[in-house]
């Protein structure tokens, strides 16, 4: 009986990776058991002893886990990057976020804005408000949402807008719509790498999954889910 490949990944990549797992399982006969948390939580749980065979999180976190002996040295490969976007309830009136000024005005006009307070995207958005000089005005109307629930908070009526990685917005359709991506000058891409667990119970199978996830054969699926490829060397 095949042992499950234990995949531990960031919530932002979940919609894209879940779309790929059935294809991998059918092609290989292997089984993948996936667990998802926000980036910092994945790292903390692995450091605390969480067993895993493959991890997908921010590159610097994979590097840190390699240095601490949790990820197999030399196994880190680039997976992709995800841009930030703004979500609204499906059917809402169009909003202009195409320029820095328009983006600022839309945020200032919003009654409430959900964000992933415990995730990488939430940290960036909070610092961006400071950079734009609108933190004092906007932060009182921010709604902290747990990872994976930021976009759906809009669907539930808990916030007028949500600021979250594009993958999460697309995954929340049809109840939620993508207003648009951040303006180019404000965009921050969240990078993700793959690493194999140093104590993996089946490093060969984990390696097969890693190769599959970074292969050009799945680029079209990832693009449709909001993941752009990063091809640069580590």
C-alpha positions as CSV (number, residue, x, y, z in Angstrom):
1,X,0.0,0.0,0.0
2,X,1.4,3.4,-1.0
3,X,2.2,5.8,1.8
4,X,0.7,9.3,1.6
5,X,3.0,12.1,0.6
6,X,2.5,14.7,3.4
7,X,2.3,18.1,1.7
8,X,2.4,21.2,4.0
9,X,1.8,24.5,2.2
10,X,0.7,28.1,2.5
11,X,-3.0,28.9,2.2
12,X,-2.3,31.3,-0.8
13,X,-1.2,28.4,-3.0
14,X,-3.9,26.0,-1.9
15,X,-6.4,26.7,-4.7
16,X,-3.8,26.1,-7.4
17,X,-2.1,23.1,-5.9
18,X,-5.5,21.4,-5.1
19,X,-6.4,21.6,-8.8
20,X,-3.2,19.7,-9.6
21,X,-3.2,16.9,-7.0
22,X,-5.7,14.7,-8.8
23,X,-3.7,14.8,-12.0
24,X,-0.5,13.8,-10.1
25,X,-2.3,11.0,-8.2
26,X,-3.8,9.6,-11.4
27,X,-0.4,9.7,-13.2
28,X,1.7,8.2,-10.4
29,X,-0.7,6.1,-8.3
30,X,0.6,8.0,-5.3
31,X,-1.6,9.7,-2.7
32,X,-1.2,13.3,-1.4
33,X,-2.4,14.4,2.0
34,X,-2.3,18.2,2.1
35,X,-2.4,20.6,5.1
36,X,-2.6,24.4,4.8
37,X,-1.7,27.3,7.0
38,X,-0.5,30.8,6.6
39,X,3.3,31.0,5.8
40,X,4.6,31.9,9.3
41,X,2.5,29.1,10.9
42,X,3.8,26.5,8.4
43,X,7.3,27.4,9.4
44,X,6.6,27.4,13.1
45,X,4.8,24.1,13.1
46,X,7.6,22.4,11.1
47,X,10.2,23.9,13.5
48,X,8.1,22.4,16.4
49,X,8.3,18.9,14.8
50,X,5.3,18.7,12.4
51,X,6.1,15.8,10.1
52,X,6.1,16.5,6.3
53,X,7.5,15.3,3.1
54,X,7.1,18.4,0.9
55,X,6.6,22.1,1.9
56,X,5.5,25.1,-0.2
57,X,6.1,28.5,1.5
58,X,8.1,31.7,1.1
59,X,11.7,31.2,-0.2
60,X,13.4,32.7,2.9
61,X,11.4,30.3,5.1
62,X,12.5,27.3,3.1
63,X,16.1,28.5,3.4
64,X,15.7,28.9,7.1
65,X,14.3,25.4,7.4
66,X,17.1,24.1,5.4
67,X,19.6,25.8,7.6
68,X,17.9,24.2,10.7
69,X,18.0,20.7,9.1
70,X,14.3,20.4,8.5
71,X,14.4,20.7,4.7
72,X,16.8,18.6,2.6
73,X,19.8,20.6,1.4
74,X,19.7,21.2,-2.4
75,X,16.0,20.4,-2.7
76,X,14.7,24.0,-2.8
77,X,13.2,25.0,-6.2
78,X,11.1,28.0,-7.3
79,X,7.4,27.3,-7.5
80,X,5.8,30.7,-8.4
81,X,4.6,34.0,-7.3
82,X,1.2,35.5,-6.5
83,X,0.2,39.1,-6.8
84,X,-2.1,41.1,-4.5
85,X,-5.6,42.0,-5.5
86,X,-8.8,43.6,-4.2
87,X,-12.0,41.6,-3.8
88,X,-15.7,42.7,-3.6
89,X,-19.0,40.9,-3.4
90,X,-20.1,39.5,-6.8
91,X,-22.3,42.0,-8.6
92,X,-20.9,45.1,-6.8
93,X,-20.4,48.3,-8.7
94,X,-17.1,48.6,-10.6
95,X,-14.3,50.3,-8.6
96,X,-11.2,52.1,-10.0
97,X,-7.9,50.9,-8.5
98,X,-5.9,51.3,-11.7
99,X,-3.6,54.0,-10.3
100,X,-2.0,54.8,-6.9
101,X,-4.4,57.7,-6.4
102,X,-7.5,55.8,-7.4
103,X,-6.4,52.9,-5.2
104,X,-5.9,55.2,-2.2
105,X,-9.3,56.8,-2.8
106,X,-11.1,53.4,-3.0
107,X,-9.6,52.3,0.2
108,X,-10.5,55.6,1.9
109,X,-14.1,55.3,0.7
110,X,-14.5,51.7,1.8
111,X,-16.7,51.1,4.9
112,X,-14.6,48.0,5.8
113,X,-11.7,46.1,4.4
114,X,-10.8,42.5,5.3
115,X,-7.1,41.4,5.4
116,X,-5.2,38.4,6.5
117,X,-3.7,39.8,9.6
118,X,-1.6,36.8,10.4
119,X,-0.2,36.2,6.9
120,X,2.5,37.5,4.6
121,X,-0.1,39.5,2.5
122,X,-1.5,41.2,5.6
123,X,1.9,42.3,6.8
124,X,2.6,43.9,3.4
125,X,-0.8,45.6,3.2
126,X,-0.4,47.1,6.7
127,X,3.0,48.5,5.7
128,X,1.6,49.8,2.4
129,X,-1.0,51.9,4.2
130,X,1.7,53.5,6.2
131,X,3.7,54.1,3.0
132,X,0.7,55.7,1.3
133,X,0.0,58.0,4.3
134,X,-3.5,56.7,4.8
135,X,-2.9,54.4,7.8
136,X,-4.6,56.5,10.4
137,X,-7.7,56.9,8.2
138,X,-8.0,53.3,7.0
139,X,-6.7,51.1,9.7
140,X,-9.7,51.6,12.1
141,X,-11.9,50.1,9.3
142,X,-9.7,47.0,8.8
143,X,-11.3,43.6,9.6
144,X,-8.7,41.0,10.6
145,X,-9.6,37.7,9.0
146,X,-7.9,34.3,9.6
147,X,-5.9,32.9,6.7
148,X,-8.0,31.4,4.0
149,X,-11.1,33.3,5.1
150,X,-10.2,36.8,3.9
151,X,-12.0,36.8,0.6
152,X,-15.0,34.9,1.9
153,X,-15.5,37.5,4.6
154,X,-16.7,39.7,1.7
155,X,-19.2,37.1,0.6
156,X,-20.5,36.8,4.1
157,X,-21.0,40.5,4.3
158,X,-18.4,41.0,7.1
159,X,-16.4,43.5,5.0
160,X,-17.1,45.6,1.9
161,X,-13.7,44.8,0.4
162,X,-10.9,42.4,0.9
163,X,-7.2,42.7,0.2
164,X,-5.6,39.3,-0.4
165,X,-3.5,37.2,-2.8
166,X,-5.3,36.9,-6.2
167,X,-5.5,33.1,-5.9
168,X,-7.8,33.4,-2.9
169,X,-10.1,35.8,-4.7
170,X,-10.4,33.6,-7.8
171,X,-11.1,30.6,-5.5
172,X,-14.0,32.4,-3.8
173,X,-15.9,32.8,-7.0
174,X,-18.8,33.0,-7.9
175,X,-19.7,34.8,-4.6
176,X,-16.7,37.1,-4.8
177,X,-15.3,39.0,-7.7
178,X,-11.8,40.3,-8.4
179,X,-12.0,44.1,-8.5
180,X,-8.5,44.2,-9.9
181,X,-4.9,43.7,-9.1
182,X,-2.8,46.3,-7.2
183,X,-1.4,49.0,-9.4
184,X,1.9,48.0,-10.8
185,X,3.8,50.5,-8.7
186,X,2.2,49.2,-5.5
187,X,2.2,45.5,-6.4
188,X,4.0,43.1,-4.2
189,X,4.4,39.5,-5.3
190,X,4.5,36.8,-2.7
191,X,7.1,34.2,-3.8
192,X,6.8,30.5,-3.1
193,X,9.4,27.7,-3.2
194,X,9.2,24.0,-2.8
195,X,11.4,22.0,-0.4
196,X,11.6,18.3,0.5
197,X,11.6,17.3,4.1
198,X,14.9,16.2,5.4
199,X,13.2,13.4,7.4
200,X,10.7,12.5,4.7
201,X,9.5,8.9,4.9
202,X,9.6,8.7,1.1
203,X,12.0,11.3,-0.4
204,X,11.7,9.7,-3.8
205,X,7.9,10.2,-3.9
206,X,8.3,13.7,-2.5
207,X,10.8,14.4,-5.3
208,X,8.3,13.2,-7.9
209,X,5.7,15.6,-6.5
210,X,8.1,18.5,-6.4
211,X,9.1,17.9,-10.1
212,X,5.5,17.7,-11.1
213,X,4.6,21.0,-9.3
214,X,7.4,22.9,-11.0
215,X,7.0,21.4,-14.4
216,X,6.0,23.4,-17.4
217,X,3.2,20.9,-18.0
218,X,1.1,22.5,-15.3
219,X,1.8,26.1,-16.0
220,X,-1.6,26.7,-17.7
221,X,-3.5,25.4,-14.6
222,X,-1.4,27.6,-12.3
223,X,-1.9,30.7,-14.4
224,X,-5.7,30.2,-14.4
225,X,-5.6,30.0,-10.6
226,X,-3.5,33.2,-10.3
227,X,0.0,31.8,-9.9
228,X,2.8,33.2,-12.1
229,X,6.0,31.2,-12.6
230,X,9.4,32.2,-11.3
231,X,12.2,30.6,-13.2
232,X,15.2,32.2,-11.7
233,X,17.8,30.1,-9.9
234,X,17.8,29.9,-6.1
